Amino acid sequence: GSPQRAILGPVRLARRPASHPPDQRQDSAVTNVALCVVSTIAVKKHCV
């Protein structure tokens, strides 16, 4: 699988119907975790 697909997968799952807006706090927490994971992987790949 391409890196792009790996990123787009979770993004699609995170999207929810407009009738069920996600909790803002939960949404930002998920975003922070995702950014943390992505940056960690990027740093590991860059260093190794």
N, CA, C and O of each residue as an XYZ file, in Angstrom:
192
protein
N       0.819     -1.219      0.000
C       0.000      0.000      0.000
C       0.844      1.256      0.000
O       1.928      1.291      0.582
N       0.343      2.278     -0.653
C       1.075      3.541     -0.708
C       0.857      4.333      0.575
O      -0.182      4.190      1.219
N       1.828      5.171      0.956
C       1.686      5.994      2.175
C       0.434      6.856      2.129
O      -0.226      7.067      3.146
N       0.111      7.358      0.924
C      -1.071      8.205      0.781
C      -2.320      7.448      1.208
O      -3.170      7.992      1.913
N      -2.431      6.198      0.782
C      -3.615      5.408      1.097
C      -3.683      5.161      2.605
O      -4.764      5.168      3.195
N      -2.521      4.942      3.222
C      -2.481      4.691      4.666
C      -2.986      5.908      5.435
O      -3.597      5.771      6.495
N      -2.726      7.104      4.895
C      -3.173      8.336      5.561
C      -4.659      8.570      5.290
O      -5.407      8.963      6.185
N      -5.080      8.324      4.044
C      -6.475      8.604      3.679
C      -7.436      7.648      4.361
O      -8.581      8.018      4.619
N      -7.002      6.426      4.660
C      -7.884      5.448      5.307
C      -8.479      5.976      6.606
O      -9.699      6.098      6.721
N      -7.624      6.294      7.596
C      -8.124      6.819      8.879
C      -8.919      8.100      8.713
O      -9.875      8.333      9.453
N      -8.539      8.936      7.752
C      -9.255     10.200      7.546
C     -10.691      9.916      7.142
O     -11.620     10.569      7.617
N     -10.868      8.929      6.255
C     -12.226      8.581      5.829
C     -13.026      8.034      7.004
O     -14.208      8.343      7.158
N     -12.375      7.221      7.831
C     -13.069      6.655      8.992
C     -13.455      7.759      9.970
O     -14.503      7.686     10.612
N     -12.607      8.784     10.084
C     -12.861      9.868     11.038
C     -14.055     10.710     10.606
O     -14.747     11.290     11.444
N     -14.297     10.778      9.296
C     -15.432     11.578      8.802
C     -16.748     10.931      9.210
O     -16.934      9.726      9.043
N     -17.661     11.736      9.746
C     -18.952     11.203     10.190
C     -20.078     11.984      9.531
O     -19.869     13.103      9.063
N     -21.270     11.400      9.491
C     -22.422     12.105      8.918
C     -22.659     13.426      9.641
O     -22.388     13.551     10.835
N     -23.170     14.413      8.899
C     -23.400     15.740      9.471
C     -24.411     15.672     10.612
O     -24.398     16.517     11.507
N     -25.293     14.663     10.579
C     -26.314     14.538     11.619
C     -25.685     14.127     12.955
O     -26.299     14.297     14.009
N     -24.460     13.585     12.910
C     -23.778     13.182     14.146
C     -22.422     13.879     14.229
O     -21.390     13.256     13.981
N     -22.416     15.168     14.577
C     -21.142     15.893     14.672
C     -20.288     15.320     15.802
O     -20.800     15.096     16.899
N     -19.012     15.081     15.564
C     -18.136     14.521     16.596
C     -17.894     15.525     17.710
O     -17.933     16.736     17.490
N     -17.648     15.018     18.893
C     -17.332     15.899     20.020
C     -16.028     16.636     19.723
O     -15.034     16.023     19.335
N     -16.042     17.952     19.908
C     -14.887     18.765     19.542
C     -13.636     18.314     20.297
O     -12.556     18.213     19.715
N     -13.786     18.048     21.577
C     -12.622     17.654     22.377
C     -12.060     16.330     21.881
O     -10.849     16.179     21.720
N     -12.940     15.383     21.644
C     -12.504     14.068     21.168
C     -11.838     14.208     19.797
O     -10.819     13.575     19.522
N     -12.430     15.045     18.946
C     -11.906     15.229     17.590
C     -10.483     15.772     17.642
O      -9.599     15.264     16.952
N     -10.255     16.813     18.466
C      -8.927     17.411     18.540
C      -7.927     16.420     19.132
O      -6.764     16.390     18.728
N      -8.379     15.614     20.084
C      -7.491     14.621     20.694
C      -7.053     13.599     19.650
O      -5.880     13.234     19.583
N      -8.004     13.142     18.836
C      -7.684     12.175     17.783
C      -6.703     12.791     16.795
O      -5.764     12.133     16.346
N      -6.930     14.065     16.459
C      -6.037     14.752     15.519
C      -4.631     14.850     16.099
O      -3.648     14.614     15.396
N      -4.533     15.198     17.381
C      -3.221     15.325     18.023
C      -2.488     13.994     18.017
O      -1.291     13.939     17.735
N      -3.207     12.920     18.328
C      -2.585     11.591     18.346
C      -2.104     11.221     16.947
O      -1.001     10.704     16.775
N      -2.949     11.492     15.947
C      -2.583     11.164     14.567
C      -1.328     11.929     14.153
O      -0.422     11.360     13.544
N      -1.279     13.223     14.485
C      -0.114     14.038     14.135
C       1.127     13.508     14.846
O       2.212     13.456     14.267
N       0.955     13.118     16.103
C       2.081     12.602     16.883
C       2.632     11.333     16.241
O       3.844     11.175     16.099
N       1.729     10.431     15.856
C       2.143      9.163     15.244
C       2.847      9.418     13.918
O       3.903      8.847     13.644
N       2.253     10.281     13.099
C       2.830     10.569     11.782
C       4.212     11.193     11.931
O       5.149     10.799     11.237
N       4.345     12.170     12.839
C       5.633     12.841     13.016
C       6.671     11.862     13.566
O       7.839     11.910     13.179
N       6.248     10.982     14.462
C       7.174      9.993     15.031
C       7.694      9.065     13.945
O       8.891      8.785     13.879
N       6.788      8.586     13.091
C       7.182      7.696     11.992
C       8.122      8.436     11.042
O       9.123      7.880     10.589
N       7.794      9.690     10.745
C       8.617     10.476      9.827
C      10.020     10.655     10.395
O      11.006     10.531      9.668
N      10.114     10.945     11.687
C      11.423     11.142     12.325
C      12.216      9.842     12.302
O      13.410      9.844     12.002
N      11.548      8.726     12.621
C      12.237      7.431     12.630
C      12.773      7.103     11.240
O      13.918      6.672     11.100
N      11.950      7.305     10.214
C      12.386      7.016      8.843
C      13.545      7.929      8.462
O      14.490      7.495      7.803
N      13.475      9.190      8.875
C      14.502     10.167      8.516
C      15.820      9.820      9.204
O      16.882      9.881      8.584
N      15.751      9.460     10.475
C      16.965      9.167     11.242
C      17.582      7.840     10.805
O      18.805      7.716     10.741
N      16.746      6.854     10.507
C      17.256      5.529     10.128
C      17.536      5.534      8.623
O      17.974      4.524      8.073
